[in-house]
Amino acid sequence: MHYSKKIISFLLSLVMLLSFSTGVLAADNEVEGEVRISKFVDTEETEVPETEFVFDLRDPAGRALEDYGITLVQNTVTASANADAYLRFKVDTSKINPESGWEPMDGSYHHLFELTEQNGGATGWSYDPTLYMLDVVYDGANLLVRSYRGSVAEENSADVAFYNRYEGTATVEIPFAKVVKQGGNTAPGQQAFELEIFGIGNSNVEEYADVTCTAAVETNGAGSYTGKIVLAGPKNQVDQYICEGFFVREKNTAAADWT
C-alpha cells in the first residue's frame, strides 16, 4: 500500500507535468498581434443606441486567414460614442513560411492584409468605407504590424480610424381618403388599394436610399375610408425625400370589376 501510494503520486505528477509542457509548447508555437483602432462617432442626437461594429481582416488574394495560420481573437467593439478598439489575432508560427503565402523579407517574413469596417446596416448609422493595408511582419520572435491608408507603395502610413455618423429616425404620415361607390346591383366586397409615389422632386435617389414608403387602405363595401402615406427612415434622408415634393397616384392592380 505504501509503495502503491508513491507510484500513484508519481504518475499524477507526471501527468500534470506533461499537461503543463503541452501548454507551453502550444504557446511557443503562437505569436500574437494587435492593431489599435480609433472609433469616432458623429451625431447630433441626445440618445445614441449602443451598436456592435465589426472589423474585417482579409487576404487581398482571397485566401482564408487559416491558410496563413491566423486566428482572430477580437474584431468587434460595441460603442455609442468615441471609443478605442483593438483587432487582435494570433498566428501559428509553423505556418509562417513561403508555402503558406508568407513572403521572405530581410531575414523575416511578412504579408499584406486588408482591414475594413463591415457595413452592419444598423438603422440610423452610416459606416466608414476606408480601406487600410496591414503589413504583418514576423522577425522570428515577434509580430510587427504596420498600417497604411490605401496604398503601401506610396508609404501612406496612418493610424487606423473609422468614422461613423448616427442620425435618429423620422416618420412622416400623410392621410388620404378612399371613396368607394357602388356602380351596379352587386355591393362591392373587400378590396385592398395602394398608392404609389412618383416624380420625386429631388432626383438624387442616393440621398434618400434608406427611406421606406407605404400607402395602403382596405375597404369593405361602399363608403369613405381613410389611409396614410407613411414615409420612414433616417431624419436627413426623409427631409431629402420630401424637400422638393412628389406626386401620388393610385396603383391600377386590374382587380376584376373595379375601376
KENUGU-560587 format. One line per 5 residues: number of its first residue (from 1); their letters; for each residue z, x negated, y negated of N, C-alpha, C. Coordinates in Angstrom, 1 decimal, padded with zeros to 4 digits, m for minus. Layout:
# residues N
NUM = a = Z:X:Y:Z:X:Y:Z:X:Y | ...
This chain:
# residues 259
1 = mhysk = 000.0:m000.8:001.2:000.0:000.0:000.0:000.0:m000.9:m001.2 | 000.8:m002.0:m001.2:000.9:m002.8:m002.4:m000.5:m003.5:m002.7 | m001.2:m004.0:m001.6:m002.5:m004.6:m001.8:m003.5:m003.5:m002.2 | m003.4:m002.3:m001.6:m004.4:m001.3:m002.0:m004.3:m000.9:m003.4 | m003.1:m000.9:m004.0:m003.0:m000.6:m005.4:m003.6:m001.7:m006.3
6 = kiisf = m003.5:m002.9:m005.9:m004.1:m004.0:m006.6:m005.6:m004.0:m006.5 | m006.1:m003.6:m005.3:m007.6:m003.5:m005.2:m008.1:m002.4:m006.0 | m007.4:m001.3:m006.0:m007.9:m000.1:m006.8:m007.9:m000.5:m008.3 | m006.8:m001.2:m008.7:m006.6:m001.6:m010.1:m007.7:m002.5:m010.5 | m008.1:m003.5:m009.6:m009.1:m004.4:m009.9:m010.5:m003.7:m010.0
11 = llslv = m010.7:m002.8:m009.1:m012.0:m002.0:m009.1:m012.2:m001.2:m010.4 | m011.1:m000.6:m010.9:m011.1:000.2:m012.1:m011.4:m000.7:m013.3 | m010.8:m001.9:m013.3:m011.0:m002.9:m014.4:m012.5:m003.3:m014.4 | m013.0:m003.5:m013.2:m014.4:m004.0:m013.1:m015.4:m002.9:m013.6 | m015.1:m001.6:m013.2:m015.9:m000.5:m013.7:m015.9:m000.4:m015.2
16 = mllsf = m014.7:m000.5:m015.8:m014.6:m000.5:m017.3:m015.3:m001.6:m017.9 | m015.3:m002.8:m017.3:m016.0:m004.0:m017.9:m017.5:m003.8:m017.8 | m017.9:m003.3:m016.7:m019.4:m003.0:m016.5:m019.9:m002.0:m017.5 | m019.1:m000.9:m017.7:m019.4:000.1:m018.7:m019.5:m000.5:m020.1 | m018.5:m001.3:m020.4:m018.5:m001.9:m021.7:m019.7:m002.8:m021.9
21 = stgvl = m020.0:m003.6:m020.9:m021.1:m004.6:m021.0:m022.4:m003.8:m021.2 | m022.6:m002.7:m020.5:m023.8:m001.9:m020.6:m024.0:m001.4:m022.1 | m022.9:m001.0:m022.7:m022.9:m000.5:m024.0:m023.3:m001.6:m025.0 | m022.8:m002.8:m024.8:m023.1:m004.0:m025.6:m024.6:m004.3:m025.5 | m025.1:m004.3:m024.2:m026.5:m004.6:m024.1:m027.4:m003.6:m024.7
26 = aadne = m027.0:m002.3:m024.7:m027.8:m001.3:m025.3:m027.8:m001.5:m026.8 | m026.6:m001.9:m027.4:m026.6:m002.1:m028.8:m027.3:m003.4:m029.2 | m027.3:m004.4:m028.3:m028.0:m005.6:m028.6:m029.5:m005.4:m028.6 | m030.0:m004.4:m027.9:m031.5:m004.1:m027.9:m031.9:m003.2:m029.0 | m031.0:m002.9:m029.9:m031.4:m002.0:m031.0:m031.1:m002.6:m032.4
31 = vegev = m031.9:m002.3:m033.4:m031.6:m002.6:m034.7:m031.8:m001.4:m035.6 | m031.0:m001.3:m036.6:m031.1:m000.1:m037.5:m031.6:m000.4:m038.8 | m032.3:000.6:m039.4:m032.9:000.5:m040.7:m032.6:001.8:m041.5 | m032.6:001.7:m042.8:m032.4:002.8:m043.6:m033.1:002.7:m044.9 | m033.5:003.8:m045.5:m034.1:003.9:m046.8:m033.3:004.9:m047.7
36 = riskf = m032.9:004.4:m048.8:m032.2:005.3:m049.8:m033.3:006.2:m050.5 | m033.0:007.5:m050.6:m033.9:008.4:m051.2:m033.2:009.2:m052.3 | m033.7:009.2:m053.5:m033.1:009.9:m054.6:m033.8:011.3:m054.6 | m033.0:012.3:m054.7:m033.4:013.7:m054.7:m033.1:014.3:m056.1 | m034.1:014.7:m056.9:m033.9:015.2:m058.2:m034.4:016.7:m058.2
41 = vdtee = m033.5:017.6:m058.7:m033.7:019.0:m058.8:m033.8:019.4:m060.3 | m034.9:020.0:m060.6:m035.1:020.5:m062.0:m035.0:022.1:m061.9 | m034.2:022.7:m062.7:m034.0:024.1:m062.7:m033.4:024.6:m064.0 | m033.7:025.8:m064.3:m033.0:026.5:m065.5:m032.1:027.6:m065.0 | m032.0:027.7:m063.7:m031.2:028.8:m063.1:m029.7:028.3:m063.0
46 = tevpe = m028.8:029.3:m063.2:m027.4:029.0:m063.1:m026.9:029.0:m061.6 | m027.6:029.7:m060.7:m027.3:029.6:m059.3:m028.5:029.2:m058.5 | m028.3:028.1:m057.8:m029.4:027.5:m057.0:m028.9:027.4:m055.6 | m029.6:028.0:m054.6:m029.2:028.0:m053.2:m029.3:026.6:m052.6 | m028.4:026.3:m051.8:m028.5:025.0:m051.1:m029.6:025.1:m050.1
51 = tefvf = m030.4:024.1:m050.1:m031.7:024.1:m049.3:m031.8:022.8:m048.5 | m032.3:022.9:m047.3:m032.5:021.7:m046.5:m033.8:021.1:m046.8 | m033.9:019.8:m047.1:m035.1:019.1:m047.4:m035.3:018.1:m046.2 | m036.5:018.0:m045.7:m036.8:017.2:m044.5:m037.8:016.1:m044.9 | m037.6:014.9:m044.5:m038.4:013.8:m044.8:m039.2:013.4:m043.6
56 = dlrdp = m040.5:013.2:m043.7:m041.4:012.8:m042.6:m041.7:011.3:m042.6 | m041.4:010.7:m041.5:m041.8:009.3:m041.3:m042.9:009.3:m040.2 | m044.0:008.7:m040.5:m045.1:008.8:m039.6:m046.0:007.6:m039.6 | m046.7:007.4:m038.6:m047.7:006.2:m038.5:m049.0:006.7:m039.1 | m049.6:005.9:m040.0:m050.9:006.3:m040.6:m052.0:006.5:m039.5
61 = agral = m051.9:005.8:m038.4:m052.9:005.9:m037.4:m052.7:007.1:m036.5 | m051.5:007.8:m036.6:m051.3:009.0:m035.9:m050.5:008.7:m034.6 | m050.1:007.5:m034.3:m049.3:007.2:m033.1:m047.9:007.7:m033.3 | m047.3:008.1:m032.1:m045.9:008.6:m032.2:m045.0:007.5:m032.5 | m043.9:007.8:m033.2:m042.9:006.8:m033.6:m042.3:006.1:m032.3
66 = edygi = m042.2:006.9:m031.2:m041.7:006.4:m030.0:m042.5:005.2:m029.5 | m043.8:005.2:m029.8:m044.6:004.1:m029.3:m044.1:002.8:m029.9 | m043.5:002.8:m031.1:m043.0:001.6:m031.8:m041.6:001.4:m031.5 | m041.0:002.2:m030.6:m039.6:002.1:m030.3:m038.7:002.7:m031.3 | m039.2:003.5:m032.2:m038.4:004.1:m033.3:m037.8:005.5:m032.9
71 = tlvqn = m036.6:005.6:m033.2:m035.9:006.9:m033.1:m035.3:007.3:m034.4 | m035.6:008.5:m034.9:m035.0:008.9:m036.2:m033.5:009.3:m035.9 | m032.6:008.8:m036.8:m031.2:009.2:m036.7:m030.9:010.2:m037.8 | m031.5:010.1:m039.0:m031.2:011.1:m040.1:m032.5:011.2:m040.9 | m033.0:012.4:m041.2:m034.1:012.5:m042.0:m034.1:013.8:m042.8
76 = tvtas = m032.9:014.4:m043.1:m032.7:015.6:m043.8:m031.6:015.4:m044.8 | m031.6:016.3:m045.8:m030.5:016.4:m046.8:m030.4:017.8:m047.2 | m029.2:018.4:m047.4:m029.0:019.7:m047.9:m028.5:019.6:m049.3 | m029.2:020.2:m050.3:m028.8:020.0:m051.7:m029.2:021.2:m052.5 | m028.6:021.3:m053.6:m028.9:022.3:m054.6:m029.0:021.7:m056.0
81 = anada = m028.7:020.4:m056.1:m028.8:019.7:m057.3:m029.1:018.2:m057.0 | m029.2:017.4:m058.0:m029.5:016.0:m057.8:m028.6:015.4:m056.7 | m029.2:014.6:m055.8:m028.4:014.0:m054.7:m029.0:012.8:m054.2 | m028.2:011.9:m053.5:m028.7:010.8:m052.8:m028.8:011.1:m051.3 | m029.9:010.7:m050.7:m030.1:010.9:m049.3:m030.5:009.6:m048.6
86 = ylrfk = m030.6:009.7:m047.3:m031.0:008.5:m046.6:m031.9:008.9:m045.4 | m032.9:008.1:m045.2:m033.7:008.1:m044.0:m033.1:007.0:m043.1 | m032.6:007.3:m042.0:m032.0:006.3:m041.1:m032.7:006.4:m039.7 | m033.0:005.2:m039.2:m033.6:005.2:m037.9:m033.2:003.9:m037.1 | m033.4:003.9:m035.8:m033.1:002.7:m035.0:m034.4:002.3:m034.2
91 = vdtsk = m034.5:001.1:m033.9:m035.6:000.5:m033.2:m035.2:m000.2:m032.0 | m035.9:000.1:m030.9:m035.7:m000.7:m029.6:m036.5:m002.0:m029.8 | m035.7:m003.1:m029.9:m036.4:m004.4:m030.1:m037.3:m004.9:m029.0 | m037.1:m004.3:m027.8:m038.0:m004.7:m026.7:m039.4:m004.2:m027.0 | m039.6:m003.2:m027.9:m040.9:m002.7:m028.2:m041.5:m003.3:m029.4
96 = inpes = m040.8:m004.2:m030.1:m041.4:m004.8:m031.3:m042.2:m006.0:m030.8 | m043.5:m005.7:m030.6:m044.5:m006.7:m030.1:m045.9:m006.2:m030.4 | m046.9:m007.0:m030.3:m048.3:m006.6:m030.7:m048.8:m005.5:m029.8 | m048.3:m005.4:m028.5:m048.8:m004.4:m027.6:m048.3:m003.0:m028.1 | m047.2:m002.9:m028.8:m046.7:m001.6:m029.2:m047.2:m001.3:m030.6
101 = gwepm = m048.0:m002.1:m031.2:m048.6:m001.8:m032.5:m048.0:m002.6:m033.7 | m047.0:m003.4:m033.4:m046.4:m004.2:m034.5:m047.3:m005.5:m034.8 | m047.4:m005.8:m036.0:m048.3:m006.9:m036.4:m047.4:m008.2:m036.7 | m047.8:m009.4:m036.1:m047.2:m010.6:m036.5:m047.3:m011.0:m037.9 | m046.3:m011.5:m038.5:m046.4:m011.9:m039.9:m045.3:m013.0:m040.2
106 = dgsyh = m045.8:m014.3:m040.4:m044.9:m015.4:m040.8:m043.7:m015.5:m039.9 | m043.9:m015.4:m038.6:m042.8:m015.6:m037.6:m042.0:m014.3:m037.4 | m042.4:m013.2:m038.1:m041.8:m011.9:m038.0:m042.8:m010.9:m037.5 | m042.3:m009.7:m037.3:m043.2:m008.6:m037.0:m043.0:m007.5:m038.1 | m044.1:m006.8:m038.4:m044.0:m005.7:m039.4:m045.0:m004.6:m039.1
111 = hlfel = m044.8:m003.4:m039.7:m045.8:m002.3:m039.6:m045.6:m001.4:m040.8 | m046.7:m000.8:m041.2:m046.6:000.1:m042.4:m046.5:001.5:m041.9 | m045.6:002.3:m042.4:m045.4:003.7:m042.1:m045.5:004.5:m043.4 | m045.8:005.8:m043.2:m045.9:006.7:m044.4:m044.6:007.5:m044.4 | m044.1:007.8:m045.6:m043.0:008.6:m045.8:m043.3:009.7:m046.9
116 = teqng = m043.1:011.0:m046.5:m043.4:012.1:m047.4:m042.2:013.1:m047.2 | m042.3:014.1:m048.1:m041.3:015.2:m048.0:m042.1:016.4:m047.5 | m041.5:017.1:m046.5:m042.1:018.3:m046.0:m042.1:019.4:m047.0 | m043.1:020.2:m047.0:m043.1:021.5:m047.8:m042.5:022.5:m047.0 | m041.2:022.8:m047.2:m040.4:023.7:m046.4:m040.7:025.1:m046.7
121 = gatgw = m041.4:025.4:m047.8:m041.8:026.8:m048.1:m040.6:027.7:m048.5 | m039.5:027.2:m048.8:m038.3:028.0:m049.2:m038.6:028.7:m050.5 | m038.3:030.0:m050.6:m038.6:030.8:m051.8:m038.0:030.2:m053.1 | m038.9:030.1:m054.1:m038.5:029.6:m055.4:m038.6:028.1:m055.6 | m038.8:027.3:m054.5:m038.9:025.9:m054.5:m040.3:025.3:m054.6
126 = sydpt = m040.5:024.3:m055.4:m041.7:023.5:m055.3:m041.3:022.2:m054.7 | m042.3:021.6:m054.0:m042.0:020.4:m053.2:m042.8:019.2:m053.8 | m042.4:018.0:m053.6:m043.0:016.8:m054.1:m044.0:016.3:m053.1 | m045.3:016.2:m053.5:m046.3:015.7:m052.5:m046.5:014.2:m052.5 | m045.6:013.4:m053.2:m045.8:012.0:m053.4:m045.7:011.3:m052.0
131 = lymld = m046.6:010.3:m051.8:m046.7:009.5:m050.6:m046.1:008.1:m050.8 | m045.2:007.7:m050.0:m044.7:006.3:m050.0:m045.1:005.6:m048.8 | m045.3:004.3:m048.9:m045.6:003.4:m047.8:m044.3:002.6:m047.5 | m043.9:002.5:m046.3:m042.7:001.7:m046.0:m043.2:000.5:m045.1 | m042.9:m000.6:m045.6:m043.3:m001.9:m044.8:m042.0:m002.3:m044.1
136 = vvydg = m042.0:m002.0:m042.8:m040.8:m002.3:m041.9:m041.0:m003.6:m041.3 | m040.1:m004.6:m041.6:m040.2:m005.9:m041.1:m039.0:m006.3:m040.2 | m039.3:m006.9:m039.1:m038.2:m007.3:m038.2:m038.3:m008.9:m038.1 | m037.2:m009.5:m038.5:m037.2:m011.0:m038.5:m036.6:m011.7:m037.3 | m036.4:m010.9:m036.3:m035.8:m011.4:m035.1:m034.3:m011.1:m035.0
141 = anllv = m033.7:m010.6:m036.1:m032.3:m010.2:m036.1:m032.1:m008.9:m036.8 | m032.8:m008.7:m037.9:m032.5:m007.5:m038.7:m033.8:m006.9:m039.1 | m033.7:m005.6:m039.6:m034.9:m004.9:m040.2:m034.8:m004.9:m041.7 | m035.9:m005.2:m042.3:m036.0:m005.2:m043.8:m037.1:m004.1:m044.1 | m036.7:m003.2:m045.0:m037.7:m002.1:m045.3:m038.0:m002.2:m046.8
146 = rsyrg = m039.3:m002.3:m047.1:m039.8:m002.3:m048.5:m040.6:m001.0:m048.7 | m040.3:m000.4:m049.9:m041.0:000.9:m050.1:m042.0:000.7:m051.3 | m043.2:001.3:m051.1:m044.3:001.3:m052.1:m044.7:002.7:m052.4 | m045.1:002.9:m053.7:m045.6:004.2:m054.0:m047.1:004.2:m053.9 | m047.6:004.9:m052.8:m049.0:005.0:m052.6:m049.6:003.7:m051.9
151 = svaee = m049.9:002.7:m052.7:m050.6:001.6:m052.2:m049.8:000.3:m052.1 | m049.8:m000.3:m050.9:m049.1:m001.5:m050.7:m050.0:m002.7:m051.3 | m051.3:m002.6:m051.1:m052.2:m003.6:m051.6:m052.1:m003.9:m053.1 | m051.8:m002.9:m053.8:m051.6:m003.0:m055.3:m050.1:m003.4:m055.6 | m049.3:m003.6:m054.6:m047.9:m004.0:m054.8:m047.2:m003.1:m055.7
156 = nsadv = m047.4:m001.8:m055.5:m046.7:m000.8:m056.3:m045.3:m000.5:m055.7 | m044.5:m001.5:m055.7:m043.1:m001.4:m055.1:m042.3:m000.4:m055.9 | m041.6:000.5:m055.3:m040.9:001.6:m056.0:m039.8:002.1:m055.1 | m038.7:002.5:m055.8:m037.7:003.2:m055.0:m038.2:004.6:m054.6 | m037.7:005.1:m053.5:m038.2:006.4:m053.0:m037.4:007.5:m053.8
161 = afynr = m038.2:008.4:m054.4:m037.6:009.5:m055.1:m038.5:010.7:m055.0 | m037.9:011.9:m054.7:m038.7:013.1:m054.6:m038.1:014.1:m055.6 | m039.0:014.8:m056.3:m038.7:015.7:m057.4:m039.0:017.1:m057.0 | m038.1:018.0:m057.2:m038.3:019.4:m056.8:m037.8:020.3:m058.0 | m038.5:021.5:m058.1:m038.1:022.4:m059.1:m037.8:023.8:m058.4
166 = yegta = m036.7:024.4:m058.9:m036.3:025.7:m058.4:m036.4:026.7:m059.5 | m037.1:027.8:m059.1:m037.1:028.9:m060.1:m036.8:030.2:m059.3 | m035.9:031.0:m059.9:m035.5:032.2:m059.3:m036.6:033.2:m059.1 | m036.4:034.2:m058.4:m037.5:035.2:m058.1:m037.4:036.4:m059.1 | m038.5:037.1:m059.3:m038.6:038.2:m060.2:m039.3:039.3:m059.5
171 = tveip = m039.0:040.6:m059.8:m039.7:041.7:m059.2:m040.1:042.6:m060.4 | m041.3:043.0:m060.4:m041.8:044.0:m061.4:m042.3:045.2:m060.7 | m041.8:046.4:m061.1:m042.2:047.7:m060.5:m042.9:048.5:m061.5 | m044.1:049.0:m061.1:m044.8:049.9:m062.0:m045.1:051.2:m061.2 | m044.5:052.3:m061.7:m044.6:053.6:m061.0:m046.0:054.2:m061.2
176 = fakvv = m046.5:054.9:m060.2:m047.8:055.7:m060.3:m047.6:057.0:m059.6 | m048.5:057.9:m060.0:m048.4:059.3:m059.4:m049.6:059.5:m058.5 | m049.4:060.2:m057.4:m050.5:060.6:m056.5:m050.4:062.1:m056.4 | m051.5:062.8:m056.7:m051.6:064.2:m056.7:m052.5:064.6:m055.6 | m052.0:065.4:m054.7:m052.8:065.9:m053.5:m053.1:067.4:m053.7
181 = kqggn = m054.4:067.8:m053.7:m054.9:069.1:m053.8:m055.5:069.6:m052.6 | m055.3:070.8:m052.2:m056.0:071.4:m051.1:m057.3:072.0:m051.5 | m058.4:071.5:m050.8:m059.7:071.9:m051.1:m060.3:072.9:m050.2 | m059.7:073.3:m049.1:m060.2:074.2:m048.2:m059.2:075.1:m047.6 | m059.4:075.6:m046.4:m058.5:076.6:m045.8:m057.4:075.9:m045.0
186 = tapgq = m057.6:074.6:m044.7:m056.6:073.8:m043.9:m055.7:073.0:m044.8 | m054.4:073.2:m044.7:m053.4:072.4:m045.5:m053.5:071.0:m045.2 | m053.5:070.1:m046.2:m053.5:068.6:m045.9:m052.3:068.2:m045.1 | m052.4:067.3:m044.2:m051.3:066.8:m043.4:m050.8:065.4:m044.0 | m050.1:064.7:m043.2:m049.5:063.5:m043.6:m050.6:062.4:m043.8
191 = qafel = m050.5:061.7:m044.9:m051.5:060.7:m045.1:m051.0:059.5:m046.0 | m051.3:058.3:m045.7:m050.9:057.1:m046.5:m052.0:056.7:m047.4 | m051.6:056.4:m048.6:m052.6:055.9:m049.6:m052.1:054.6:m050.2 | m053.1:053.7:m050.5:m052.8:052.4:m051.1:m053.6:052.2:m052.3 | m053.0:051.4:m053.2:m053.7:051.0:m054.4:m054.1:049.5:m054.2
196 = eifgi = m055.1:049.0:m054.9:m055.4:047.6:m055.0:m055.6:047.1:m056.4 | m055.1:045.9:m056.6:m055.2:045.3:m057.9:m056.5:044.4:m057.9 | m057.2:044.4:m059.0:m058.4:043.6:m059.1:m058.6:043.2:m060.6 | m059.6:042.4:m060.9:m059.8:042.0:m062.2:m058.6:041.4:m063.0 | m057.9:040.5:m062.3:m056.7:039.9:m062.9:m057.1:039.1:m064.1
201 = gnsnv = m056.6:039.3:m065.3:m057.0:038.6:m066.5:m056.8:037.1:m066.4 | m055.7:036.6:m065.8:m055.5:035.2:m065.5:m056.3:034.8:m064.3 | m057.4:034.2:m064.4:m058.3:033.9:m063.3:m057.9:032.7:m062.5 | m056.9:032.0:m062.9:m056.4:030.8:m062.2:m055.4:031.2:m061.1 | m055.9:031.5:m059.9:m055.1:032.1:m058.9:m054.0:031.2:m058.4
206 = eeyad = m054.1:029.9:m058.6:m053.1:028.9:m058.2:m051.8:029.1:m059.0 | m051.9:029.7:m060.2:m050.7:029.8:m061.0:m049.8:031.0:m060.5 | m050.3:031.8:m059.6:m049.5:032.9:m059.0:m049.8:033.0:m057.5 | m050.0:031.9:m056.9:m050.3:031.9:m055.4:m049.2:032.5:m054.6 | m048.0:032.5:m055.0:m046.9:032.9:m054.2:m046.4:034.4:m054.5
211 = vtcta = m047.2:035.0:m055.4:m046.8:036.4:m055.7:m047.3:037.4:m054.7 | m046.5:038.3:m054.3:m046.9:039.4:m053.3:m047.0:040.7:m054.1 | m047.9:041.5:m053.6:m048.2:042.8:m054.3:m048.2:043.9:m053.2 | m047.4:045.0:m053.4:m047.5:046.1:m052.5:m047.7:047.4:m053.4 | m048.5:048.3:m053.0:m048.7:049.6:m053.7:m049.1:050.6:m052.8
216 = avetn = m048.2:051.4:m052.3:m048.5:052.5:m051.3:m047.6:053.7:m051.5 | m048.1:054.8:m051.1:m047.3:056.0:m051.1:m047.8:056.9:m049.9 | m046.9:057.6:m049.3:m047.2:058.5:m048.2:m047.0:060.0:m048.6 | m048.0:060.8:m048.3:m048.0:062.2:m048.7:m047.9:063.1:m047.5 | m047.5:064.3:m047.7:m047.5:065.3:m046.6:m047.7:066.7:m047.2
221 = gagsy = m048.9:067.1:m047.3:m049.2:068.4:m047.9:m049.6:068.3:m049.4 | m050.0:069.4:m050.0:m050.4:069.4:m051.4:m049.1:069.2:m052.2 | m049.3:068.5:m053.4:m048.2:068.3:m054.3:m048.4:067.0:m055.0 | m047.4:066.6:m055.8:m047.3:065.4:m056.6:m046.3:064.4:m056.0 | m046.7:063.2:m055.8:m045.9:062.2:m055.2:m045.8:060.9:m056.1
226 = tgkiv = m044.7:060.2:m056.0:m044.6:059.0:m056.8:m044.5:057.8:m055.9 | m045.3:056.8:m056.3:m045.2:055.5:m055.6:m045.0:054.4:m056.6 | m044.9:053.1:m056.1:m044.6:052.0:m057.0:m045.6:050.8:m056.7 | m046.1:050.2:m057.7:m046.7:048.9:m057.6:m045.6:047.9:m057.7 | m045.4:047.1:m056.7:m044.3:046.1:m056.7:m044.9:044.7:m056.6
231 = lagpk = m044.6:043.9:m057.7:m045.0:042.5:m057.7:m043.8:041.7:m057.6 | m043.8:040.7:m056.7:m042.6:039.9:m056.5:m043.0:038.4:m056.2 | m042.1:037.5:m056.7:m042.4:036.1:m056.5:m041.6:035.3:m057.5 | m041.8:034.0:m057.5:m041.1:033.1:m058.5:m041.4:033.6:m059.9 | m040.4:033.5:m060.8:m040.4:034.2:m062.1:m041.7:033.7:m062.9
236 = nqvdq = m041.9:032.4:m062.9:m043.0:032.0:m063.8:m044.3:032.4:m063.2 | m044.5:032.6:m061.9:m045.7:033.0:m061.3:m045.9:034.5:m061.5 | m044.9:035.3:m061.5:m045.0:036.7:m061.8:m045.5:036.9:m063.2 | m044.9:036.0:m064.1:m045.3:036.1:m065.5:m046.8:035.7:m065.7 | m047.3:034.7:m064.9:m048.7:034.3:m065.0:m049.6:035.4:m064.4
241 = yiceg = m049.1:036.2:m063.4:m049.9:037.2:m062.8:m050.1:038.4:m063.8 | m049.1:038.7:m064.6:m049.3:039.9:m065.4:m049.6:039.6:m066.9 | m049.6:038.3:m067.2:m049.7:038.0:m068.7:m051.0:038.5:m069.4 | m052.1:038.5:m068.6:m053.3:039.0:m069.2:m053.8:040.3:m068.7 | m052.9:041.0:m068.0:m053.3:042.3:m067.5:m054.1:042.3:m066.2
246 = ffvre = m054.3:043.5:m065.7:m055.2:043.7:m064.5:m055.6:045.1:m064.3 | m056.5:045.4:m063.4:m057.0:046.7:m063.1:m056.4:047.2:m061.8 | m056.3:048.5:m061.7:m055.8:049.1:m060.5:m056.7:050.2:m060.0 | m057.0:050.4:m058.7:m057.7:051.5:m058.2:m057.2:051.8:m056.8 | m057.6:053.0:m056.4:m057.2:053.5:m055.1:m058.1:052.9:m054.0
251 = kntaa = m057.6:052.5:m052.9:m058.4:052.0:m051.8:m059.1:053.2:m051.1 | m060.3:053.0:m050.8:m061.0:054.0:m050.0:m061.0:053.6:m048.6 | m060.1:054.3:m047.8:m060.0:054.0:m046.4:m060.9:054.8:m045.5 | m061.7:055.7:m046.1:m062.6:056.5:m045.4:m061.9:057.4:m044.4 | m060.7:057.8:m044.7:m060.0:058.8:m043.8:m060.7:060.1:m043.8
256 = adwt = m060.8:060.7:m042.6:m061.6:061.9:m042.4:m061.0:063.1:m043.3 | m061.9:063.8:m043.9:m061.6:065.0:m044.7:m061.0:064.7:m046.1 | m060.8:063.4:m046.4:m060.2:063.1:m047.7:m061.2:062.5:m048.7 | m061.1:062.9:m049.9:m061.9:062.2:m051.0:m061.0:061.2:m051.6
